[in-house]
Amino acid sequence: SSLSPRELINPKSALSGNIPVLRKTKNWTLPLDQYEDFLREWAVEGHKDDWKSNVLGQVKSWLDDGLKPRAMTRDLDW
């Protein structure tokens, strides 16, 4: 399951043993839920003859479950 960092009990790194530090951050998200209708039309109707059935089925299952906003950035040094 996914937990918020604040929900962890006695958190520590499995590699270093260090305790995590909460910091302020600014992350960008892609609001996929706002484009669900467009993406359904584009993917399921517009490309049903172009994609393999298993690919189309996977995309359709994501859409049927309801899209959620997705994180686009993270605080990493690339």
Buried (B, 14 or more C-beta within 10 A) or exposed (E): EEEEEEEEEEEEEEEEEEEEEEEEEEEEEEEBEEEBEEBBEEBBEEEEEEBEEEEBEEBBEBBEEEBEEEEEEEEEEE
